[in-house]
Amino acid sequence: MALKITWKERLNYPTLIKGTAAGIVDGWLLVAGGMSYPWKEVDYGFKMNVTEPEKKWEPLTPIPLGPGWTSGAAVCGGLAVVGGRRGAVGHRATPEVFFLDFHNSSTVWEQLPDRPLCAMVATTCGHDDWLYTAFGSEWHPHEHAIENTSIFRMNLRERKDNSFAEWETVTVFPGAPRWMGGMAVCNGKLYVIGGRDHPIGGFAAIQKQPHNAYNPFMASGEELAYSEMFVYDLETHQWTELPHPPRAFVTDAFVVADRWIVMAGGGGYAVYPEGVTIELNDFNWEVGFMCHSKEVWAYDTVTGEWEPLDALPYGVASARMAVWEDYAYVVGNETLDKNRSHTYSTIFEGCIEIT
């Protein structure tokens, strides 16, 4: 079997956005929260029917507390928005979790139990009725990862059946702390791929590994990106480190057909055996700014092989991924463009084909 995803630009999001929450429920792409222009956290959101030939955005009910640099996923018939950053608390990370029960036509955001740890840019995914979340950054004194590497989950079906749901600890990730990596449940296993960190104390405070990427030129501090991949068996409760991915991915993951894990775009790096690190970005003349990676890679959980797929129209970072049936969406963009607060209204639609 082979996977192909053909990408095209779609109707731009109504505002400049990055670090949002996104998911597809019953054919509707739901997007809420995030960071906009000028460096502003937002409480609004929009929805779009992906099955209609003429796409249009319609407003969602605002979130009670607007989270910047949030995360989220489609789960249990709705959109969950998890964690983030708020200026009202000193631009610190927050633990609030909100849920919009879109399948049951709710227009009111429910506030669910707080995430066990405060975090912005957390790594969050949904699988069946389970909402998973891990990692993230506290962002003080800069963008360093929170030290706790526990992976949490909550069964949102329980809030319907018993009017109650709570977080549980699935496992503790054996790798180093990180944020903006990919996490996905696929074929009965939980995968963690890539991620980044700006360690406190810089590179001098860590033990470098030749397979990871190291960038000493970031304005906010020395950055490392992980070319690493781990899998956790949800039945045997065992972690395994897999061979290093072809890139140090810094992006969300999404799953196709419970077989492939796809990594699209991101602020990633190519790492070569000679110790050379190349940041994956280029200038796009059509949109008029520097973009991050436009590469798309898929990991086949059956064969254990990575394959490059068709590239995105241009590079993205801090985007969120959403997939439903034969549709995949990339939402939002962190660019290298100060005129727009490093933010753009990118929406890419992918047509999924399996042969």
Residue pairs with C-beta under 8 A, 6 or more apart in sequence:
1 259
1 354
1 355
2 354
2 355
3 256
3 257
3 260
3 262
3 298
3 300
3 307
3 309
3 352
3 353
3 354
4 309
4 310
4 352
4 353
4 354
4 355
5 256
5 262
5 296
5 298
5 309
5 310
5 328
5 350
5 351
5 352
5 353
6 310
6 350
6 351
6 353
7 296
7 310
7 311
7 312
7 313
7 330
7 348
7 349
7 350
7 351
8 313
8 348
8 349
8 351
9 313
9 346
9 347
9 348
9 349
10 55
10 329
10 347
10 348
10 349
11 48
11 55
11 56
11 57
11 347
12 345
12 346
12 347
13 31
13 46
13 57
13 331
13 332
13 345
13 346
13 347
14 46
14 57
14 345
15 36
15 37
15 42
15 44
15 345
16 36
16 37
16 340
16 341
16 343
16 344
16 345
17 31
17 34
17 35
17 36
17 42
17 331
17 332
17 333
17 343
17 345
18 34
18 35
18 36
18 317
18 318
18 319
18 332
18 333
18 334
18 342
18 343
18 344
19 34
19 35
19 68
19 69
19 70
19 71
19 84
19 120
19 121
19 318
19 320
19 332
19 334
20 31
20 32
20 33
20 34
20 35
20 70
20 72
20 320
20 331
20 332
21 31
21 32
21 33
21 34
21 70
21 71
21 72
21 73
21 79
21 80
21 81
21 82
21 124
21 320
22 29
22 30
22 31
22 32
22 72
22 79
22 320
22 321
22 322
22 329
22 331
22 332
23 29
23 30
23 72
23 73
23 74
23 75
23 79
23 80
23 126
23 322
24 30
24 50
24 74
24 322
24 323
24 324
24 327
24 329
25 74
25 77
25 78
25 79
25 102
25 103
25 324
26 77
26 102
26 103
27 49
27 50
27 51
27 324
27 325
28 47
28 48
28 49
28 50
28 102
29 47
29 48
29 49
29 50
29 322
29 329
29 331
30 45
30 47
30 60
30 74
30 79
30 100
30 102
31 45
31 46
31 47
31 320
31 331
31 332
32 44
32 45
32 46
32 60
32 63
32 72
32 79
32 81
32 100
33 41
33 42
33 43
33 45
33 63
33 66
33 67
33 68
33 70
33 72
33 81
33 84
34 41
34 42
34 67
34 68
34 69
34 70
34 332
35 41
35 42
35 68
35 69
35 341
35 343
36 42
36 341
36 343
37 340
37 341
37 343
38 341
39 341
40 68
40 341
41 66
41 67
41 68
41 69
41 84
41 85
41 86
41 87
42 66
42 68
43 62
43 63
43 64
43 65
43 66
43 67
44 59
44 60
44 62
44 63
44 66
45 59
45 60
45 61
45 62
45 63
46 57
46 58
46 59
46 60
47 57
47 58
47 59
47 60
47 102
48 55
48 56
48 57
48 58
49 55
50 324
50 327
50 329
50 349
60 100
61 100
61 107
61 108
61 109
63 81
63 98
63 109
64 98
64 109
64 111
65 86
65 94
65 96
65 98
66 86
67 81
67 83
67 84
67 85
67 86
67 94
67 96
67 120
68 84
68 85
68 86
68 87
68 120
69 84
69 85
69 120
69 121
69 139
70 81
70 82
70 83
70 84
70 85
70 120
70 122
71 81
71 82
71 83
71 84
71 121
71 122
71 123
71 124
71 133
71 136
71 320
72 79
72 80
72 81
72 82
72 124
72 320
73 79
73 80
73 82
73 124
73 125
73 126
73 131
73 132
74 80
74 126
74 322
74 324
75 126
75 127
75 128
75 129
75 130
75 131
75 156
76 126
76 128
76 129
76 131
76 156
76 157
76 160
77 101
77 102
77 103
77 104
78 99
78 100
78 101
78 102
78 103
78 104
78 106
78 156
79 99
79 100
79 102
80 97
80 98
80 99
80 112
80 124
80 126
80 131
80 156
81 97
81 98
81 99
81 109
82 97
82 115
82 122
82 124
82 131
82 133
83 93
83 94
83 95
83 96
83 97
83 115
83 118
83 119
83 120
83 122
83 124
83 133
83 136
84 93
84 94
84 96
84 120
85 91
85 92
85 93
85 94
85 120
85 139
86 92
86 94
91 139
92 118
92 138
92 139
92 140
93 118
93 119
93 120
93 136
93 137
93 138
93 139
93 146
94 118
94 120
95 114
95 115
95 116
95 117
95 118
95 119
96 111
96 114
96 115
97 111
97 112
97 113
97 114
97 115
98 109
98 110
98 111
98 112
99 109
99 110
99 112
99 156
99 159
100 106
100 107
100 108
100 109
100 110
101 110
110 159
112 154
112 156
112 159
112 165
113 154
113 165
113 166
113 167
115 122
115 133
115 152
115 167
116 150
116 152
116 167
116 169
117 136
117 146
117 148
117 150
118 136
118 138
118 146
119 133
119 135
119 136
119 137
119 138
119 146
119 179
120 136
120 137
120 138
120 139
121 136
121 137
121 179
121 180
121 318
122 133
122 134
122 135
122 136
122 179
123 133
123 134
123 135
123 136
123 179
123 180
123 181
123 182
123 183
123 192
123 195
123 252
124 131
124 132
124 133
124 134
124 183
125 132
125 133
125 183
125 184
125 185
125 252
125 253
126 132
127 184
127 185
129 155
129 156
129 157
130 153
130 154
130 155
130 156
130 185
131 153
131 154
131 155
131 156
132 151
132 152
132 153
132 170
132 183
132 185
132 190
133 151
133 152
133 153
134 149
134 150
134 151
134 152
134 173
134 183
134 192
135 145
135 146
135 149
135 173
135 177
135 178
135 179
135 181
135 183
135 195
136 145
136 146
136 179
137 143
137 144
137 145
137 146
137 179
138 144
138 146
141 200
142 198
142 200
142 220
142 221
143 179
143 198
143 220
143 221
144 177
144 197
144 198
144 199
144 200
144 221
145 176
145 177
145 178
145 179
145 195
145 197
145 199
146 177
146 179
147 177
148 177
149 172
149 173
149 174
149 175
149 176
149 177
150 169
150 170
150 171
150 172
150 173
151 169
151 170
151 171
151 172
151 173
151 183
151 190
151 232
152 167
152 168
152 169
152 170
153 167
153 168
153 170
154 165
154 166
154 167
154 168
155 165
156 165
158 164
158 165
158 166
159 165
170 190
170 232
170 234
171 190
171 232
171 237
171 239
173 192
173 230
173 239
174 230
174 239
174 241
175 192
175 226
175 228
175 230
175 241
176 197
176 206
176 226
177 197
178 194
178 195
178 196
178 197
178 226
179 195
179 196
179 197
180 195
180 196
180 250
180 251
180 266
180 267
180 318
181 192
181 193
181 194
181 195
181 196
181 226
181 249
181 250
182 191
182 192
182 193
182 194
182 195
182 249
182 251
182 252
182 253
182 261
182 263
183 190
183 191
183 192
183 193
183 253
184 190
184 191
184 193
184 253
184 254
184 255
184 261
185 191
185 234
185 255
186 255
186 258
186 259
186 260
186 261
186 301
187 258
187 259
187 301
187 302
188 233
188 234
188 235
189 231
189 232
189 233
189 234
189 301
190 231
190 232
190 234
191 229
191 230
191 231
191 232
191 253
191 261
191 299
191 301
192 229
192 230
192 231
192 232
193 228
193 229
193 230
193 245
193 249
193 253
193 261
193 263
193 299
194 225
194 226
194 227
194 228
194 229
194 245
194 247
194 248
194 249
194 250
194 251
194 263
194 266
194 268
195 225
195 226
195 228
195 249
195 250
196 223
196 224
196 225
196 226
196 248
196 250
196 267
197 223
197 224
197 226
198 218
198 220
198 221
198 222
198 223
198 224
199 205
199 206
199 222
199 224
202 221
202 222
203 214
203 216
203 222
203 224
206 224
208 214
208 224
210 273
210 275
211 227
211 228
211 244
211 271
212 224
212 225
212 226
212 227
212 228
212 248
212 271
213 224
213 225
213 226
213 227
213 248
213 268
213 269
213 270
213 271
213 277
213 279
214 222
214 223
214 224
214 277
215 222
215 223
215 224
215 225
215 269
215 277
215 279
216 222
225 248
225 249
225 250
225 267
225 268
225 269
226 248
227 244
227 245
227 247
227 248
227 249
227 269
227 271
228 241
228 244
228 245
229 241
229 242
229 243
229 244
229 245
229 299
230 239
230 240
230 241
230 242
231 239
231 240
231 242
232 238
232 239
232 240
233 240
242 304
243 304
245 263
245 297
245 299
245 306
246 270
246 297
246 306
246 308
247 263
247 268
247 269
247 270
247 271
247 280
247 293
247 295
247 297
248 268
248 269
248 270
248 271
248 277
249 263
249 266
249 268
249 297
250 266
250 267
250 268
250 269
250 317
251 263
251 264
251 265
251 266
251 267
251 268
251 293
251 317
251 319
251 321
252 263
252 264
252 266
252 319
252 320
252 321
253 261
253 262
253 263
253 321
254 261
254 262
254 264
254 321
254 322
254 323
254 328
255 261
255 262
255 323
256 262
256 298
256 323
256 328
256 352
256 354
257 354
259 300
259 301
259 302
260 298
260 299
260 300
260 301
261 298
261 299
261 301
262 296
262 297
262 298
262 299
262 309
262 321
262 328
263 296
263 297
263 298
263 299
264 295
264 296
264 312
264 316
264 319
264 321
264 328
264 330
264 350
265 292
265 293
265 294
265 295
265 296
265 312
265 315
265 316
265 317
265 319
265 330
266 292
266 293
266 316
266 317
266 319
267 279
267 280
267 281
267 292
267 293
267 317
267 318
267 334
268 280
268 292
268 293
268 295
269 277
269 278
269 279
269 280
270 277
270 278
270 280
271 277
272 278
280 292
280 293
280 295
280 315
281 290
281 291
281 292
281 293
281 315
281 336
282 290
282 291
282 294
282 315
283 289
283 290
283 291
284 290
284 291
284 314
284 315
286 314
287 314
287 344
288 337
289 335
289 336
289 337
289 339
289 340
289 344
290 335
290 336
290 337
291 314
291 315
291 316
291 333
291 335
291 336
292 315
292 316
292 317
292 334
292 335
292 336
293 315
293 316
293 317
294 311
294 312
294 313
294 314
294 315
294 316
295 308
295 311
295 312
296 308
296 309
296 310
296 311
296 312
297 306
297 307
297 308
297 309
298 306
298 307
298 309
299 305
299 306
300 306
300 307
312 330
312 348
313 348
314 346
316 330
316 332
316 333
316 334
316 346
316 348
317 333
317 334
317 335
318 332
318 333
318 334
319 330
319 331
319 332
319 333
319 334
319 346
320 330
320 331
320 332
321 328
321 329
321 330
321 331
322 328
322 329
322 331
323 329
323 352
325 352
326 351
326 352
326 353
327 349
327 350
327 351
327 352
328 349
328 350
328 352
329 347
329 348
329 349
329 350
330 346
330 347
330 348
330 350
331 346
331 347
332 343
332 344
332 345
332 346
333 343
333 344
333 345
333 346
334 342
334 343
335 342
335 343
335 344
336 342
337 343
337 344
